Amino acid sequence: MSIDHSNGWNAIAPEFIRVRSGVGADTVRRWARGLPPGGAVVDVGCGSGTPIAATLIADGFRVFGVDASPVLVAEFRRRLPSAEVVCEAAETSGLFGRTFDGAVAIGLLFLLPADGQRQVIDRVAGALERGGRFLFTAPRQACEWRDTLTRRPSLSLGEDAYQLALERAGMRLSGLHADEGGNTYFDARRPLD
């Protein structure tokens, strides 16, 4: 039996594409104003590319996507042919051999087990330029629930644990944001020195 690196998302990809709203795009747009114009941004768990990668591309950023669902990656390529995307698990993706000015992981980290979340944080930190920024979503409180689409477990490590993981990876939590849907965004930065 093969391992589903998409954590159930490939099986429900058509439904996810159908129901994915524009929630979060404005938050990402505001966050991206702190990046160098035209900078490189990796969208970790990019899905079909809409709305996050599409928003970044529309604002002039060079976007690179990574997602473990072949169906979502195919849709990303169809919608955003100018962006590079790979079908790989974020925890092991070769895309992190590059460097980026920014990274986003919207709706991904909490779908991974605790060790996987820390691994992605470490990989993102290692791929960011000095002064690079990482924006990801997760509930502020430590909690567990079942994802509404995949029915698989979801896990927030909580604000204190995320801050510790970021610090261990060489980043600093610089702020928290909320979008129109009430989702919490952790905004971290790799120091300049």
Disulfide bonds with the S-S distance in Angstrom:
none
